[in-house]
Amino acid sequence: MNTHLIKHPKVIFAASKYAFGEVKRDFSTEYQSFFYALKKEYKDINYFNTYNKKKSVKNINRSFLKYCRKNKPDYIFMSLATYEIYTETLVQIKNELNTVLINWCSDDSWRFEQHSGIYAPFFDVNITTDSDAYNKFKKLKTFPILSNWGCPDQWLSSVKTENKCKFDVIFIGSSYMGRKKIINYLKDSGIKVQCFGHGWENGSVKSKKIPYLMNNAKICLNFSKSRGVKRQLKARPFEITGSGSLCLTEDSPQLGKFFNKSKDIITFSSKKDLKNKIIYFLKNKDKRDKIAKSGFLKCKNNYIYSHIIDAIFNKILEHKFSKKKYKEIKTNLNTFIFPKLIKNILFFLFKLFVGKTKSLKIVRRFFFEIEWRFRKKHIYSKSGWTSNLFNLI
């Protein structure tokens, strides 16, 4: 790595340790991807869990600021999930410490306007995997880096030949966006598909089991939609190929930049096309093995996270950052009386029909959707309604 400017840089990685802040869901994608890669690249690396449901958002910010002051990092590499870090906290860090603030922005194809685009001015570097978001970051006069998803280094597994695999076809992910209809169509066509994740018969699996499942599957499926109708580049094709399986994926606009769509991976355009390609590759074992091996080598040599982190930091080290002071944000903490009243009324009404837990989530979503549209300057600050009224539920 090009570290001529800082011989032994101190780095803090700050993100959620567990998926959705829940220990039972095992390590988050960010933790197992970036933290392991950063540890591989840097000796002086520390970690802070920004998504701890046992703490209030206010206490998380106090602890984080204290942690940064103590460690005095050269770089803080973050991946924010929601409103867990106040913009005031970021301003304090920038004004007090000579550090570079970096944010890896996820799901920018649909989250840019409501999340990373609002946080962007408070970071020195905004990393995105979405080309449209990259152009939007440039218009905001921030320093954006267009990167890509990858495979965790520790997930790399050589390809098993088709006859040694335990599963014909698997899918790992949640059961939304019409996925159940497609899976049921495949099953009705006589294809054996095992599904893992929220809403499926096998339930969720711990992250350490994911590469094992992929490596033992003849074919792994990926769907490219998350929200709305837009298809996006996801991490799964990189994870599938890196784990040594044949990736059969719904196409997405940027996918061809990273993989040859006939030699490294296979794409499908409809459920009928998907069915026909599954049948073909289950019958043609040698072709399946050849493409899986090609995809594995492409990922291993180019798309593991240590390579991605290395490329990102080389770009950061080449960039000249201005040492400007940020204006302190004026926080109005007397804005919660009316929102709190609305919250209690809505919560009471929804609880009559859907119970306590679900009603709390519905009301929180209502506040979040209202706030990011009409209180953009406040939603991620100390005066944010959603973070103060709900914390990290």
C-alpha positions as CSV (number, residue, x, y, z in Angstrom):
1,M,0.0,0.0,0.0
2,N,1.1,3.5,-0.8
3,T,1.7,4.8,2.8
4,H,4.5,7.3,2.1
5,L,2.5,10.1,3.7
6,I,1.7,8.3,6.9
7,K,4.2,5.6,7.9
8,H,2.1,3.9,10.6
9,P,-1.5,5.3,10.3
10,K,-3.9,4.8,13.1
11,V,-7.3,3.7,11.9
12,I,-10.7,3.3,13.6
13,F,-13.3,1.2,11.9
14,A,-16.8,2.2,13.1
15,A,-19.9,0.3,12.1
16,S,-22.5,-2.2,13.4
17,K,-20.8,-5.4,14.7
18,Y,-23.9,-7.5,14.3
19,A,-26.5,-7.6,11.6
20,F,-29.2,-5.1,12.5
21,G,-27.6,-4.8,15.9
22,E,-28.8,-8.2,17.0
23,V,-26.2,-10.7,18.3
24,K,-28.4,-13.7,17.3
25,R,-28.0,-12.6,13.6
26,D,-24.2,-12.9,13.9
27,F,-21.7,-10.5,12.4
28,S,-22.8,-7.8,10.0
29,T,-21.7,-7.7,6.4
30,E,-19.7,-4.5,7.1
31,Y,-17.9,-6.0,10.1
32,Q,-16.8,-9.3,8.4
33,S,-15.9,-7.5,5.2
34,F,-14.2,-4.3,6.1
35,F,-12.8,-4.9,9.5
36,Y,-11.0,-8.1,8.5
37,A,-9.6,-6.4,5.4
38,L,-8.5,-3.4,7.4
39,K,-6.8,-5.6,10.0
40,K,-4.9,-7.3,7.1
41,E,-3.7,-3.9,5.8
42,Y,-3.0,-2.0,9.0
43,K,-1.4,-2.9,12.3
44,D,-2.8,-0.1,14.3
45,I,-6.5,-0.7,13.8
46,N,-9.3,-0.2,16.4
47,Y,-13.0,-1.0,16.3
48,F,-16.0,0.8,17.7
49,N,-19.5,-0.6,17.5
50,T,-21.9,2.2,16.4
51,Y,-25.1,0.1,16.5
52,N,-25.6,-1.1,20.0
53,K,-29.3,-1.6,20.8
54,K,-28.5,-1.8,24.5
55,K,-27.5,1.9,24.4
56,S,-29.3,5.1,23.5
57,V,-28.2,7.0,20.4
58,K,-27.1,9.8,22.8
59,N,-24.8,7.4,24.8
60,I,-23.4,5.8,21.6
61,N,-22.3,9.3,20.4
62,R,-20.8,10.2,23.8
63,S,-18.8,6.9,23.9
64,F,-17.7,7.3,20.2
65,L,-16.4,10.8,20.7
66,K,-14.6,9.8,23.8
67,Y,-13.1,6.8,22.0
68,C,-11.9,9.0,19.1
69,R,-10.3,11.5,21.5
70,K,-8.5,8.7,23.3
71,N,-7.1,7.0,20.1
72,K,-6.5,10.1,18.0
73,P,-6.8,8.2,14.6
74,D,-5.5,9.4,11.3
75,Y,-8.5,7.8,9.6
76,I,-12.0,6.9,10.7
77,F,-13.6,4.4,8.3
78,M,-17.3,4.2,8.9
79,S,-20.3,2.5,7.4
80,L,-23.5,4.1,8.9
81,A,-26.6,2.0,9.0
82,T,-29.2,4.7,10.0
83,Y,-29.1,7.7,12.4
84,E,-26.7,6.2,15.0
85,I,-24.1,9.0,14.7
86,Y,-25.1,12.6,15.1
87,T,-23.8,15.2,12.6
88,E,-22.7,17.2,15.6
89,T,-20.5,14.4,16.6
90,L,-18.8,14.3,13.2
91,V,-18.3,18.1,13.3
92,Q,-16.7,17.8,16.8
93,I,-14.3,15.1,15.6
94,K,-13.4,17.1,12.5
95,N,-12.7,20.3,14.5
96,E,-10.8,18.7,17.4
97,L,-8.8,15.9,15.6
98,N,-6.6,15.9,12.6
99,T,-8.4,12.9,11.1
100,V,-10.0,11.9,7.7
101,L,-13.6,10.9,8.0
102,I,-14.6,8.1,5.5
103,N,-18.1,6.7,5.0
104,W,-18.9,3.6,3.0
105,C,-22.4,4.2,1.7
106,S,-24.6,1.2,1.1
107,D,-27.7,0.8,-1.2
108,D,-27.2,4.3,-2.8
109,S,-29.4,3.2,-5.7
110,W,-32.4,3.9,-3.4
111,R,-31.0,5.4,-0.2
112,F,-29.0,8.3,-1.4
113,E,-31.7,11.0,-1.0
114,Q,-32.7,9.8,2.5
115,H,-29.3,8.8,3.9
116,S,-25.9,9.1,2.4
117,G,-26.7,12.3,0.5
118,I,-27.7,14.1,3.7
119,Y,-24.6,12.8,5.6
120,A,-22.2,13.5,2.7
121,P,-21.1,17.1,3.6
122,F,-19.9,15.9,7.0
123,F,-17.4,13.3,5.6
124,D,-14.1,13.9,3.8
125,V,-14.6,10.8,1.7
126,N,-17.9,9.2,0.5
127,I,-17.5,5.7,-1.0
128,T,-20.3,4.4,-3.2
129,T,-20.9,1.4,-5.5
130,D,-23.6,3.2,-7.5
131,S,-22.5,5.3,-10.5
132,D,-25.5,7.6,-10.3
133,A,-24.8,8.3,-6.7
134,Y,-21.2,9.0,-7.5
135,N,-22.2,11.8,-9.8
136,K,-24.6,13.2,-7.2
137,F,-21.7,13.2,-4.6
138,K,-19.6,15.2,-7.1
139,K,-22.3,17.8,-7.4
140,L,-22.3,18.2,-3.6
141,K,-18.6,19.0,-3.9
142,T,-17.5,16.2,-1.7
143,F,-14.6,13.7,-2.5
144,P,-16.4,10.6,-3.8
145,I,-14.8,7.3,-4.7
146,L,-16.6,4.8,-6.9
147,S,-15.8,1.4,-5.7
148,N,-17.5,-2.0,-5.8
149,W,-18.6,-4.8,-3.5
150,G,-16.4,-7.8,-2.9
151,C,-15.9,-11.0,-1.1
152,P,-14.6,-11.2,2.4
153,D,-11.0,-12.5,2.3
154,Q,-11.8,-15.3,4.8
155,W,-14.7,-16.6,2.6
156,L,-12.5,-17.6,-0.3
157,S,-13.0,-21.3,-1.1
158,S,-11.8,-23.3,-4.1
159,V,-14.5,-24.6,-6.4
160,K,-15.9,-28.0,-5.6
161,T,-16.7,-30.1,-8.7
162,E,-20.5,-30.5,-9.2
163,N,-20.5,-34.2,-8.1
164,K,-19.1,-33.2,-4.6
165,C,-21.8,-30.5,-3.9
166,K,-24.5,-31.2,-1.3
167,F,-27.2,-28.8,-2.8
168,D,-28.5,-28.4,-6.4
169,V,-29.6,-24.8,-6.1
170,I,-29.6,-22.4,-3.1
171,F,-30.7,-18.8,-2.5
172,I,-29.6,-16.8,0.6
173,G,-31.5,-13.6,1.3
174,S,-34.8,-12.3,2.5
175,S,-38.1,-13.4,1.0
176,Y,-39.4,-10.1,-0.5
177,M,-39.6,-8.2,-3.8
178,G,-41.5,-11.1,-5.5
179,R,-38.8,-13.6,-4.8
180,K,-41.2,-16.2,-3.3
181,K,-43.2,-16.3,-6.5
182,I,-40.0,-17.1,-8.5
183,I,-38.8,-19.7,-6.1
184,N,-42.2,-21.4,-6.0
185,Y,-42.3,-21.4,-9.8
186,L,-38.9,-23.2,-9.8
187,K,-40.1,-25.7,-7.2
188,D,-43.3,-26.3,-9.2
189,S,-41.0,-27.0,-12.2
190,G,-39.3,-29.8,-10.3
191,I,-36.2,-27.9,-9.3
192,K,-34.8,-28.5,-5.8
193,V,-34.2,-25.1,-4.3
194,Q,-33.1,-24.6,-0.7
195,C,-33.6,-21.0,0.6
196,F,-32.0,-19.5,3.7
197,G,-32.8,-16.1,5.3
198,H,-35.7,-14.1,6.8
199,G,-39.1,-15.5,5.7
200,W,-37.9,-18.8,4.3
201,E,-38.5,-22.3,5.6
202,N,-34.8,-22.8,6.7
203,G,-34.7,-19.5,8.5
204,S,-31.8,-17.2,8.9
205,V,-28.2,-18.5,9.0
206,K,-25.2,-17.2,10.7
207,S,-22.7,-15.4,8.6
208,K,-19.9,-18.0,9.1
209,K,-22.2,-20.6,7.5
210,I,-22.9,-18.6,4.4
211,P,-19.6,-19.4,2.5
212,Y,-20.0,-23.1,3.5
213,L,-23.5,-23.2,2.0
214,M,-22.4,-21.5,-1.2
215,N,-19.3,-23.7,-1.6
216,N,-21.5,-26.8,-1.3
217,A,-24.1,-25.6,-3.9
218,K,-23.9,-26.4,-7.6
219,I,-25.7,-23.1,-8.3
220,C,-26.3,-20.0,-6.2
221,L,-29.0,-17.5,-7.1
222,N,-29.0,-13.8,-6.8
223,F,-31.7,-11.2,-7.3
224,S,-30.7,-7.6,-8.1
225,K,-33.7,-5.6,-6.8
226,S,-33.8,-4.2,-3.3
227,R,-36.4,-1.4,-3.4
228,G,-38.6,-0.2,-6.2
229,V,-38.0,-1.4,-9.7
230,K,-34.3,-0.4,-10.2
231,R,-31.8,-3.2,-10.3
232,Q,-28.5,-2.6,-8.5
233,L,-25.1,-4.1,-8.2
234,K,-25.1,-6.2,-5.1
235,A,-22.4,-7.9,-3.0
236,R,-23.8,-11.4,-3.6
237,P,-22.3,-12.1,-7.0
238,F,-18.8,-11.3,-5.6
239,E,-19.5,-13.5,-2.5
240,I,-20.8,-16.4,-4.5
241,T,-17.9,-16.5,-7.0
242,G,-15.4,-16.0,-4.1
243,S,-17.0,-18.8,-2.2
244,G,-16.5,-21.1,-5.2
245,S,-19.9,-21.6,-6.7
246,L,-21.6,-20.9,-10.0
247,C,-23.4,-17.6,-9.7
248,L,-26.7,-17.4,-11.6
249,T,-27.9,-13.8,-11.2
250,E,-30.5,-11.4,-12.3
251,D,-28.7,-8.9,-14.5
252,S,-27.9,-5.4,-13.3
253,P,-26.5,-2.3,-15.2
254,Q,-22.9,-2.4,-13.8
255,L,-22.4,-6.1,-13.5
256,G,-20.6,-6.4,-16.8
257,K,-17.8,-4.1,-15.6
258,F,-16.7,-6.8,-13.2
259,F,-17.6,-10.1,-14.6
260,N,-17.9,-11.7,-18.1
261,K,-21.5,-12.6,-18.3
262,S,-20.9,-15.9,-20.1
263,K,-17.5,-17.0,-18.7
264,D,-17.4,-15.9,-15.1
265,I,-21.1,-15.8,-14.1
266,I,-24.5,-16.5,-15.8
267,T,-27.4,-14.0,-15.9
268,F,-31.1,-14.5,-16.4
269,S,-33.8,-12.1,-17.6
270,S,-37.1,-13.8,-16.6
271,K,-38.2,-16.7,-14.4
272,K,-38.5,-19.0,-17.5
273,D,-35.0,-18.1,-18.5
274,L,-33.8,-18.8,-15.0
275,K,-35.5,-22.2,-15.0
276,N,-34.0,-23.2,-18.4
277,K,-30.5,-22.2,-17.3
278,I,-30.7,-24.1,-14.1
279,I,-31.8,-27.2,-15.9
280,Y,-29.0,-26.7,-18.5
281,F,-26.2,-26.3,-16.0
282,L,-27.4,-29.1,-13.8
283,K,-27.2,-31.4,-16.8
284,N,-23.9,-29.9,-18.2
285,K,-21.7,-30.5,-15.2
286,D,-18.3,-29.7,-16.9
287,K,-19.6,-26.3,-18.1
288,R,-20.9,-25.5,-14.7
289,D,-17.5,-26.3,-13.1
290,K,-15.6,-24.3,-15.8
291,I,-17.6,-21.1,-15.2
292,A,-17.5,-21.5,-11.4
293,K,-13.7,-21.8,-11.6
294,S,-13.4,-18.8,-13.9
295,G,-15.6,-16.7,-11.6
296,F,-13.6,-17.8,-8.5
297,L,-10.3,-16.7,-10.0
298,K,-11.7,-13.4,-11.2
299,C,-13.0,-12.6,-7.7
300,K,-9.9,-14.0,-5.9
301,N,-7.5,-11.9,-8.0
302,N,-9.5,-8.7,-8.1
303,Y,-12.5,-8.4,-5.7
304,I,-11.6,-9.5,-2.2
305,Y,-12.0,-6.7,0.3
306,S,-8.3,-6.3,1.1
307,H,-7.7,-5.4,-2.6
308,I,-10.7,-3.0,-2.5
309,I,-9.5,-1.3,0.8
310,D,-6.0,-1.0,-0.7
311,A,-7.3,0.7,-3.8
312,I,-9.5,3.1,-1.8
313,F,-6.7,4.2,0.5
314,N,-4.3,4.7,-2.4
315,K,-6.9,7.2,-3.8
316,I,-7.3,8.8,-0.4
317,L,-3.5,9.2,0.0
318,E,-3.3,11.0,-3.3
319,H,-6.0,13.5,-2.5
320,K,-5.3,16.8,-0.8
321,F,-7.8,17.5,2.0
322,S,-8.4,21.1,3.2
323,K,-8.1,21.8,6.9
324,K,-11.3,23.8,7.2
325,K,-13.1,24.3,10.4
326,Y,-16.8,23.2,10.4
327,K,-19.4,25.5,11.8
328,E,-20.9,24.2,15.1
329,I,-24.4,23.0,14.6
330,K,-27.0,24.8,16.6
331,T,-29.2,22.2,18.2
332,N,-32.8,22.9,19.3
333,L,-33.8,20.3,21.9
334,N,-37.2,21.8,22.5
335,T,-38.8,20.3,19.5
336,F,-40.0,17.0,20.9
337,I,-43.2,17.8,22.7
338,F,-45.6,17.7,19.7
339,P,-43.8,14.8,17.9
340,K,-43.9,12.8,21.2
341,L,-47.6,13.4,21.5
342,I,-48.2,12.2,17.9
343,K,-46.0,9.1,18.5
344,N,-48.0,8.1,21.6
345,I,-51.3,8.5,19.8
346,L,-50.2,6.5,16.7
347,F,-48.6,3.9,18.8
348,F,-51.8,3.5,20.9
349,L,-54.0,3.1,17.8
350,F,-51.7,0.6,15.9
351,K,-51.2,-1.4,19.1
352,L,-54.9,-2.2,19.1
353,F,-54.5,-4.0,15.8
354,V,-51.0,-5.3,15.3
355,G,-49.5,-5.5,18.8
356,K,-46.7,-3.6,20.6
357,T,-43.6,-4.6,18.7
358,K,-44.9,-4.2,15.2
359,S,-46.8,-1.0,16.0
360,L,-43.6,0.6,17.3
361,K,-41.8,-0.3,14.1
362,I,-44.6,1.1,11.9
363,V,-44.7,4.4,13.8
364,R,-40.9,4.7,13.7
365,R,-41.0,4.2,9.9
366,F,-43.7,6.8,9.7
367,F,-41.6,9.4,11.5
368,F,-38.5,8.5,9.5
369,E,-40.2,8.9,6.2
370,I,-41.7,12.3,7.2
371,E,-38.5,13.6,8.7
372,W,-36.0,12.8,5.9
373,R,-38.3,14.5,3.5
374,F,-39.2,17.6,5.5
375,R,-36.4,17.9,8.2
376,K,-33.3,16.9,6.2
377,K,-31.0,19.2,8.2
378,H,-32.2,17.8,11.5
379,I,-32.9,14.1,11.0
380,Y,-29.3,13.0,11.7
381,S,-28.6,15.7,14.3
382,K,-29.2,15.8,18.1
383,S,-32.6,17.3,17.4
384,G,-33.7,14.4,15.1
385,W,-37.2,13.2,16.1
386,T,-36.7,9.6,15.0
387,S,-33.4,9.0,16.9
388,N,-34.7,10.7,20.1
389,L,-38.1,9.1,20.1
390,F,-37.2,5.5,19.1
391,N,-33.4,5.0,19.4
392,L,-32.2,1.9,17.6
393,I,-35.3,-0.3,17.7
